Amino acid sequence: MSPKARSAGQGGRPPGIDPRASEAIEHIVQAVRDGNDARIRSLLADLAAVADTAALLYLRERLYAQR
């Protein structure tokens, strides 16, 4: 399934992703774009508290999508 099709549900996040994880992921992607290492570390700690395998795979997908 394409990322665009997958994002059609639940406010732009794939089904099954915790909204807190999805929000942290979007902030991480922005921090990576900005090159803000301190913010990335902080956000990864936040994500670790709520992430599951699906969230981590979604983070990977989002980070590779910006290439």
Backbone as CSV, one residue per row, in Angstrom:
resi,resn,N_x,N_y,N_z,CA_x,CA_y,CA_z,C_x,C_y,C_z
1,MET,0.837,-1.166,0.000,0.000,0.000,0.000,0.890,1.240,0.000
2,SER,0.517,2.212,-0.776,1.319,3.428,-0.852,1.155,4.249,0.419
3,PRO,2.168,5.048,0.777,2.050,5.908,1.952,0.840,6.830,1.887
4,LYS,0.530,7.327,0.679,-0.616,8.226,0.533,-1.918,7.486,0.836
5,ALA,-2.052,6.279,0.325,-3.258,5.497,0.582,-3.345,5.120,2.051
6,ARG,-2.219,4.772,2.639,-2.198,4.379,4.033,-2.584,5.545,4.931
7,SER,-2.197,6.759,4.550,-2.440,7.911,5.406,-3.864,8.437,5.292
8,ALA,-4.687,7.779,4.498,-6.045,8.256,4.301,-6.901,8.139,5.558
9,GLY,-6.543,7.271,6.476,-7.335,7.095,7.692,-6.779,7.877,8.852
10,GLN,-7.426,7.865,9.944,-7.005,8.327,11.259,-6.079,9.534,11.274
11,GLY,-6.486,10.605,10.679,-5.720,11.840,10.776,-4.350,11.811,10.131
12,GLY,-4.161,11.006,9.081,-2.902,10.991,8.373,-1.921,9.948,8.842
13,ARG,-2.252,9.185,9.872,-1.339,8.142,10.341,-1.883,6.777,9.931
14,PRO,-0.998,5.799,9.791,-1.449,4.456,9.453,-2.326,3.884,10.562
15,PRO,-3.253,3.021,10.209,-4.093,2.386,11.225,-3.236,1.656,12.261
16,GLY,-3.643,1.748,13.517,-2.955,1.020,14.567,-1.820,1.776,15.228
17,ILE,-1.484,2.948,14.735,-0.407,3.744,15.336,-1.016,4.632,16.424
18,ASP,-0.441,4.570,17.604,-0.884,5.407,18.713,-0.754,6.874,18.304
19,PRO,-1.769,7.692,18.557,-1.688,9.104,18.175,-0.488,9.824,18.793
20,ARG,-0.095,9.448,20.011,1.081,10.066,20.639,2.344,9.699,19.883
21,ALA,2.427,8.462,19.419,3.591,8.030,18.640,3.622,8.754,17.298
22,SER,2.463,8.865,16.669,2.380,9.543,15.380,2.822,10.993,15.495
23,GLU,2.398,11.671,16.546,2.787,13.059,16.755,4.293,13.167,16.980
24,ALA,4.838,12.290,17.803,6.288,12.308,18.050,7.056,12.044,16.761
25,ILE,6.572,11.126,15.952,7.233,10.796,14.687,7.284,12.011,13.773
26,GLU,6.182,12.723,13.658,6.172,13.907,12.791,7.140,14.972,13.311
27,HIS,7.224,15.109,14.624,8.171,16.068,15.201,9.620,15.615,14.971
28,ILE,9.859,14.315,15.052,11.204,13.783,14.798,11.610,14.052,13.357
29,VAL,10.704,13.790,12.433,10.997,14.033,11.017,11.365,15.504,10.801
30,GLN,10.630,16.405,11.434,10.937,17.832,11.291,12.286,18.167,11.915
31,ALA,12.564,17.591,13.082,13.851,17.854,13.746,15.016,17.339,12.903
32,VAL,14.818,16.199,12.238,15.856,15.667,11.353,16.075,16.633,10.189
33,ARG,14.997,17.114,9.614,15.118,18.086,8.512,15.853,19.346,8.962
34,ASP,15.592,19.750,10.210,16.221,20.951,10.759,17.648,20.713,11.248
35,GLY,18.028,19.438,11.379,19.361,19.113,11.879,19.518,19.381,13.369
36,ASN,18.427,19.298,14.116,18.415,19.618,15.538,18.644,18.354,16.374
37,ASP,19.912,18.019,16.606,20.261,16.774,17.297,19.693,16.683,18.703
38,ALA,19.730,17.772,19.455,19.219,17.746,20.825,17.720,17.460,20.835
39,ARG,17.002,18.078,19.927,15.542,17.850,19.831,15.251,16.414,19.401
40,ILE,16.036,15.882,18.484,15.854,14.494,18.039,16.008,13.548,19.225
41,ARG,17.053,13.732,20.036,17.269,12.870,21.207,16.090,12.934,22.169
42,SER,15.615,14.129,22.424,14.485,14.307,23.338,13.227,13.636,22.798
43,LEU,12.963,13.842,21.522,11.773,13.251,20.904,11.857,11.730,20.832
44,LEU,13.044,11.196,20.596,13.195,9.740,20.582,12.903,9.145,21.952
45,ALA,13.288,9.845,22.999,12.971,9.387,24.353,11.455,9.393,24.560
46,ASP,10.782,10.425,24.087,9.318,10.484,24.177,8.684,9.344,23.388
47,LEU,9.187,9.113,22.187,8.646,8.055,21.335,8.837,6.691,21.972
48,ALA,9.972,6.466,22.598,10.261,5.163,23.209,9.217,4.787,24.261
49,ALA,8.630,5.782,24.898,7.639,5.517,25.943,6.313,4.994,25.377
50,VAL,6.030,5.252,24.096,4.723,4.890,23.538,4.804,4.040,22.265
51,ALA,5.998,3.837,21.737,6.145,3.176,20.431,6.038,1.665,20.528
52,ASP,5.526,1.094,19.466,5.566,-0.342,19.262,6.254,-0.574,17.913
53,THR,6.286,-1.804,17.477,6.978,-2.116,16.222,6.387,-1.344,15.049
54,ALA,5.073,-1.251,14.984,4.430,-0.537,13.870,4.854,0.927,13.848
55,ALA,4.953,1.546,15.016,5.365,2.949,15.082,6.807,3.118,14.620
56,LEU,7.663,2.203,15.010,9.071,2.293,14.593,9.220,2.110,13.086
57,LEU,8.445,1.205,12.536,8.475,1.022,11.084,7.930,2.247,10.362
58,TYR,6.917,2.872,10.934,6.370,4.097,10.352,7.399,5.231,10.415
59,LEU,8.131,5.326,11.535,9.200,6.322,11.640,10.226,6.103,10.531
60,ARG,10.621,4.872,10.339,11.597,4.555,9.282,11.061,4.976,7.915
61,GLU,9.797,4.654,7.665,9.174,5.014,6.392,9.172,6.528,6.195
62,ARG,8.795,7.254,7.215,8.740,8.714,7.128,10.126,9.322,6.907
63,LEU,11.137,8.779,7.573,12.483,9.326,7.413,13.035,9.044,6.021
64,TYR,12.775,7.863,5.488,13.256,7.544,4.145,12.465,8.271,3.067
65,ALA,11.227,8.638,3.344,10.386,9.309,2.351,10.918,10.681,1.994
66,GLN,11.675,11.286,2.895,12.159,12.636,2.620,13.406,12.665,1.765
67,ARG,13.943,11.520,1.405,15.151,11.481,0.567,14.881,11.929,-0.832
